[in-house]
Amino acid sequence: MSEPVRGSGSWTLLTGHGHVLVEIARNPEARIRDISPVVGLTERSVQAIVADLEAEGYLTRTRTGRRVVYTVNRESLFRHSAQGEQRVGPFLDMLAEAGIETGPEEGND
């Protein structure tokens, strides 16, 4: 199988909401400031997206001391009618696992 060709267009397959939800599935203890550079959005945009996702039941926030831990509701349905009754959990699993090996490299020694 050949490598996918990356076009020069400015669009991506996932929306900002999708990117943020995948990143939270990968790292439920991530802070807004940690998520922002990974998904390529401002902290303010990520904060608004997290609020949207929480309001629609895709995730919940739990405060633990000074930190917030997110829990993704894997039983939530995709919002678009084209996906019918598909749950987000399996989709997030696939993308979260794929991203583990492609994250930014740790400091170079």
C-alpha positions in Angstrom: 0.0 0.0 0.0 1.4 3.4 -0.9 1.6 6.4 1.4 -1.3 8.8 1.2 -0.7 11.9 -0.9 -1.0 15.1 1.1 -2.5 17.9 -0.9 -1.7 21.6 -0.6 -5.3 22.4 0.4 -6.1 24.0 3.8 -8.9 21.7 4.9 -8.7 18.6 7.1 -11.0 15.6 7.3 -11.8 16.2 11.0 -13.2 19.4 12.4 -11.7 21.2 15.3 -14.3 19.5 17.5 -13.1 16.1 16.2 -9.5 16.9 16.7 -10.1 18.0 20.3 -12.2 15.0 21.1 -9.6 12.6 19.8 -6.8 14.3 21.8 -8.9 14.1 25.0 -9.5 10.4 24.3 -5.7 10.0 24.0 -5.0 12.0 27.1 -7.9 12.6 29.5 -5.7 14.6 31.9 -4.4 17.0 29.2 -4.8 20.7 29.9 -6.3 23.1 27.4 -2.8 24.5 26.9 -1.5 21.0 26.1 -4.3 20.3 23.7 -4.0 23.6 21.8 -0.7 23.1 20.0 -1.5 19.4 19.2 -4.7 20.3 17.4 -3.4 23.6 16.0 -6.0 25.8 17.6 -5.8 28.7 20.1 -6.4 27.9 23.8 -9.6 30.0 23.6 -10.9 28.0 20.6 -10.1 24.7 22.4 -11.9 26.0 25.6 -15.0 26.8 23.5 -14.9 23.4 21.8 -14.6 21.6 25.1 -17.6 23.5 26.4 -19.5 22.5 23.3 -18.6 18.9 23.7 -19.5 18.9 27.3 -22.9 20.6 26.6 -23.7 18.0 24.0 -22.8 15.1 26.3 -19.7 14.0 24.5 -17.5 14.5 27.6 -17.6 15.4 31.2 -15.2 17.3 33.3 -14.2 16.3 36.8 -12.1 18.6 39.0 -9.4 16.7 40.9 -7.6 19.3 43.1 -6.4 22.0 40.8 -6.6 19.7 37.7 -9.5 18.8 35.4 -9.8 15.2 34.2 -12.1 14.6 31.2 -14.2 11.5 30.5 -15.3 10.8 27.0 -18.8 9.4 26.6 -18.0 6.6 24.2 -21.7 5.9 23.7 -22.5 9.3 22.2 -23.8 9.1 18.6 -22.3 11.0 15.7 -24.3 14.2 15.1 -24.7 13.9 11.3 -27.5 11.7 10.0 -25.2 10.1 7.4 -23.6 8.2 10.3 -27.0 7.0 11.5 -26.7 5.2 14.9 -22.9 4.9 15.0 -21.3 5.5 18.3 -18.1 7.6 18.6 -16.2 5.2 20.8 -14.8 2.8 18.2 -13.9 5.8 15.9 -12.0 7.5 18.8 -10.3 4.2 19.7 -8.9 3.9 16.2 -7.7 7.4 16.0 -6.3 7.6 19.5 -4.3 4.4 19.0 -3.0 5.6 15.7 -1.8 8.9 17.2 0.2 7.3 20.1 3.2 6.7 17.8 3.0 9.9 15.8 3.0 12.4 18.7 5.7 15.0 19.1 9.1 13.7 20.0 10.4 14.2 23.5 13.5 16.4 24.1 16.5 15.3 22.1 19.6 14.5 24.2 
